[in-house]
Amino acid sequence: MNVPFQTAGETAANNYSERKDKLYNTGLKNYFVERPDVVHETEKYELFRFLTGNREVNAQMVKRLAMEIKEHGQLVPILVNEKFEAIDGQHRLMACKSIGIPVRFIVQSGMRMSEIISINTNSRKWTEIDYINRFAEEGNSKYIELRDWIKECSDFGIQFAVAIARNSLMQRVYGKDLNGQLVPIKSKKQGGEYIGFYGSDIRNGKWDGFDVKAARIRLNDIRAIKKSMPEGVWKDKMGDALIQIMRIPEFSVNVLIQQLRGSGGTQLRNPVNTEDAVKVIEDVYNYRRPYSSRLAMVINPSRRAKK
């Protein structure tokens, strides 16, 4: 690569220009920060930064927003803190930059990652993987483990991968008590105090890890069962039903696979819901087996018992 020759004077002029730009940007930031009640506007996109742990920028969303902003203008300003880290509106920022128009923004000092989650909870919802990535990026080993696990379960959806890890379809739900403290909840009232719903353990940084070895055994068993079904028969409801059925101590994965490969497979049909899927698997499992060897699944309490 050819590097253009620069004289000492040219180099000094360039360095001065860079320092001047830096000072100008610093002064510009200070000017904006001192006016938090004003909607500002600038084409200096380099002033803004993204917070580590925020949602990844989605190129398709930026493209869609750019088309809307080009037609109607940027109707909603972005929100930044005193460091010019984008708290809300990183997609709008990138959309404005992509079409070369000034970005409108408001400065709110002191805002951090916790405010990002609060804002997004009340606007476009974060997905489960957004929260997992956020806490993993912060170095939480349990979330890093969960993120790796979801990649290992790439042939299934995220929610199902989490259910396999939990060995349950049920989430641990948290709420805020009257003191604003996060607490696990089972009902809307605990100790006479109203508990406001505030999302799952994953979304609140309360994921407590899981037994990876046991989860991997469940995953491999479910894959083997799915492989034994005729093509096109597997539905998500079947997977949800298996999560429950595999909690029954007397259940045998090998028996179900043998039945699926034999005459029991004739009992397969498309279930209407998870409960119906349990009934379908029960019919397959027990088809033409001795009464003494049959296993009740639909009414079996073990599939819903806490573990």
N, C-alpha and C positions, 0 to 999 in steps of 0.2 A: 504494500500500500504506500502510495506517495504522500509524504507529509509536507504541506506547504511550508516554505522557509519564512521565518518571522524575524525581523530585526529586533534588537533590544527595545527600541522605542515602541514597536508594535505590540510586543509582549507586555510591556508595562501598561500600555493603553488598554489592552484586553483585561488585564488583572484589575485595573482601575474600574473598568466597566462592570466587571463581575461584582466588585465590592460595592459599587454604586447601586447595582440592582438589588444586592442583598440588603443594604441599608434602606433602600426604598421600600422593599417588601416588608422589612421589620417595622418601619414607620407606618406603612399602610395597615398592617395587622393591628398595631396599637390604636390607630384611628378607628378601625372597625370595632375592636373590643370595647372601646370607651363609649360606644353607642349601641347598646344591646337592644334598644327599643326601635331600631331602624332596620328596614329591609334594605340590605346593601346589594350592590351589583358590581361584578368585575369579570374581566376576561383573563385575569392572571390565574389560570387553573393550577399553576405550580404552588400556589399558597396552601392548597388543601392537601390533607393527608387522610389515609384510611386507618382505622383502628384494627390492630391484630385481634382476631377472634370474632370480628363482625362477619356477616354473611358474605360469601364470595360473590363477586360481581357476575351477574348473569348476562352474557352477551346478547341473548335474544331479547331480554327485558330492556336492555339499553337501547336496542334497535327500535323496539316498539315505542318506548318513551320518546325517543328522538323524533319519530314521525309525528307523535301527538304534540310535542313541544314546538316543532317546526310549524304546525298548522295553527295551534291555539296559544302558543307562548308557554313559559314556565309559570303555571298558575300557583304552584305551591313552592315556596322557598325551601332550600335545604337548611338544616340546623347543624351548626358547628360549635365546638367549645373554644376556649381561649387559645388553644394550640392549633386551631383550625383543623382539628380531627373531625371528620364527618360523623355526626351522631345519628342523623336521619337524612336520607336522601342521596346516598352514594350513587344510586342508579341515575337519578336526575342530574347529578354533577357530571357523570360520564356522558350522558345523553347530550347535555349542553355543549360539552367539550367536543363531541363527535361532529356536531353541526356548526361549531364555531360561533356560538352566540354567548353573550354574557350570562353568567350564572347568578341567580338571585339567592341570597342567603341571610340568615339571622345568626348572630353570635350569642351563645348562652354559656357563660363561664361556669366551670366546675362540673360539667356533665361528663360522665364516664360510661363504661360498658354496661353497668346496671341500668342506666337510663335508656340505653339502646334497646335492651330487652323489653323494658316497660313500654317504650314507644311502639315497638314492633308488635307487642302483644295487642295493642289497641289499633293497629293499622293492618298491614298485610302480615298474616301470621308467619312466624318462623316455623319451619318444619323441624321434625325431631333431629334430623341430621345436622341442621344449623346449630342447634344447642350442643349436640355432641361435639361438633367441630370446634365450637367456641371454647368449651372447657378443656378439650384436648390440646388446643393451641396454647392454653394457659399452663400446660404441663401437668394436668391432672391425670395420673397414671391409670386410674379406673376408667376414665373416658377414652384414653388412648387405647386401652385394651378393648373397650366396647367398639370403638371405631374400626379397629383391626378385625374384630369379630364380624362386623357387618360386611366388611369386604370379603371375608371367608364365606359368608352366606349370600354371595352375589347372585346366586340362582333363585333366591327368594327375595321378597320385599323387606324393607327396613323394619317395619312393624313386626313382621313374622320372625325376623332374626332376633329382635329384642325379646319376643315372646319365648323363643327357644332358650335364650339366655336366662330369662326369668323362670322358665318352666311353668309359666302361667300366662293366661290372656289378660289378667288383671294388672293394672298399674297401681303403684303407690302414689296416692294423690295428696297434695299439700294445699293448705290454705293459710290465710293470715288471721291471727286472733285480734282482739281489740287493742292489743299493744303493738300491732304491726309485725309480730314475730311469726316466721314460718313454722307451721306445725303439721304433722301428718293427720289427716282427717278420715273419719269413717262415716260421719253424718254432718249435717249442717249446724248442729249444735253440740258443743262439748263443754261441760261444766257451766252451762247456762250462758256461755258467750257465743255470739254468732261467729262462724268461721267462713270467711269469704274464699271462694275457690281460687286457687292460684297455680294450678297446673300439676304436672307429674313430677316425680323425683328427678327424672332426666332433665327437665326444663329448669329446675331450680338448683341444679348442682348437687343434688342429694343422691345420685346414683352410687350404690354401695358396692358395686362389683358383683361378680358371679363366678361359679365354678366352671372354668373353661373346659376342663376335661370331661365333666358330666354333660355339659352342653354339646360338646363335639360328638359324644355318643348318641345323644338325641338327634342331632343334625344328620348323622350318617344313617341312623335307623329310618328317619323320615325320608331321606333320599332313596333308600332301598325300597321302601313302601311305594313311593311315587313311581319309581322305575318299574315296579311290578304291575302297575295299573295300565290299561290300554291307553294309547295316545289320545289326548283330548278329554280324558275323564277327570284328571286332577283339577280341582278348583281350590281357591284360597280357603273356602269353608272346610274342605277336607283337612287341610293343614291345621286350622284352628281346632277341629274336632280331635285330631291326633294329639295335639298338645295336652288336651284334657284326658284322653283315653290312656295315654302312656303313663299317667300318674297312678293308674290302677295297678296294684302290686301283682295281680294274677295275669295281667295282660302279657301276651307273648308276641313279639314282633315277628318271629319266625313262623308262628301259626298263621298270622294274618297274611304274610307273604305267600305261604303255601296255598292258602285258600284263594287268594287273588289269582294265582297261577293255575289253580284248578277250577272245579265247578263253582266254587264260591264267587268267582268273578262275575258270574251271570247275574248276581244280585246287585251289581253296581248300577247306580242311576244318579242323575244330577240332583243334589240336595238343594232345598230352598233356603236353608239357613244352617248355622253351625249345629243346632240341636238336631236337625234332620240329618246332617252329615254323620253325627254320632250314631243315629239309628241305621243309616246305610252301612257303616263300618261294622256295627253289631250284627247286622243280617249276613254280611259277607263272612265274618269271623265264625259265626255259629252254624253256617249252612251245612246241613247233613252231618253235623258232629253229634256224638252221643250227648244226651241231655246232661249227664254228669260232668261233661267237659265244657258245656256252654257257659259263656260269660255275659252277665248282665252289664251293659254299659250305660244305657240311657238313665236308669234309676240308680246307678252306682254312686254313692256319695264320695268315693275316693277321688273321682276326677275333679271335684270342686274343693276338696279339702285343702287347708293351708299346709304348706310344707316349709 
